[in-house]
Amino acid sequence: MIDLIIQILLYVSAVSALIGAIGMLRFPDFYTRVHGATMINIGGVCLALLAFMISTFWSVYTVKALIVILIILLTNPTGTHAIADAAYKTGRKPKRLVKNDLKGKSNAAGVLRQVRKAKIREEGK
């Protein structure tokens, strides 16, 4: 039973890493490619280390793998955010920049405005 769990974790890890690698190749700009790289680390590496932890079951290597997983979970999203923020501040724009109509307003006001526009469009038909 434990071998089956380990195999499932390794397969999910491999699929996650493969999807992240394909995403790094196929995504259109820097920001979405960074997302693919994060998926490789979080999904691929952490699940593989979790499978390793289950296979060694409470040894020194289990503790070391747990520490590595915690370090990856704490530093990878933070580092990715810092890299993406630095890229944006240096002028690297996303390929498809979305206009933020709700900037400086609450979300409720934007939703109400969209509902009113939809009602006006329906009445005009």
N, C-alpha and C positions, 0 to 999 in steps of 0.2 A: 504494500500500500504506500509506503514511504517512497519507494522507487517511482511509483506512478506520479506522485505529487512532485517529485524532483523533475521528472521528465516533462510534466505539464508546465512547470515554472520555466524550464529551459526553453521549451518550444515557444512559450509566450514571450520570453526574453528575446529570442532570435527573431520572431516576427516583429516585435516592437523596434528592435534595432534595424531590421531591414526596412520597415516603413519609414523610420527616421532618416536612414541613408537615402532612400528614394526621394524623400521630401527635400533633403539638402540638394539633390541634383535637380529636382523639378520645380521647386518653388521659385517665384519670379524675382524676389528681392531679398536683400540682406536680412530683414526683420523676420520674414517667414522661414528663411533658412536657419536662423538662430533657434527658432522653435523646433525644427527638425533635429538639430544637434542636442538640444535639451532632452528631447524624447529618447534619443539614443542613450544618454547617460542615465536618465531617471528610469525609463522603462526597461532598457536593455541590460545595463550594468547592474542596477539594483536588484532586479529579479534574478539574474544569474548568481549574484552574491547571496541572495536569500535561498536559492536552491543549494548553494554550497554550504550555507549554514545548517540547513536541514540534513544534508548528507554527513556532516562532521559531528553534529549533535552534541553540544556542550563540551567543546574542547577549547583550547587556546585559540585555534583558528576561527571558531565561531565568534568569539569575542572580538577578534581583530576584524572579521568581516562585518560585524555589527557596527563597529566604530567607523569603518570605511563607508558603510551605507549612510550613517548619520552625517558624516562629513559631506558626502555627495548631496544628500537631501538639503543640507543647510547652505552649502556654498554654490551649487550649480545654478539654482534659480536667481540667487543674488548676483552672481557674476554675470549671468546672461542679461539680467536687467541693467546692470551697470554698463555692459558693452553696448547694448541697444540704445541706452540713454546717451552715452558718449557719441555714438554714431549719429543720432538725431541732432545733438547739439553742434556737431561739426558740419552739419549741412546735408547729410545723407538723407534724402527724402524717400519715403516708401513709394513703390511703383504706382500703386493705386491709392492715392490719398483720399480719405473720406472726409467730407465737410461735416463739421460738428455743428448742427443747428441748435443744439441745446447748451452750448457753451455759456456758462454763467447763470444758467437757469436750472430750476429743479426738474427732475424727470417728469413729475406729474404735470407741469405746465406744458411740456413738449407733447405728452400723450394727449392732453386735452386739445391742444392746437391741431394735432393730426386728426382727431375725431371730428372736430368742427370742419376741417377742410374736406373730409370724406363726406360729411352730411351735406355740405354745400354742393359738392360734385354730384351727389345723388339727386338733390333737388333740381339741379340744372338739367338733368337728363330727361 
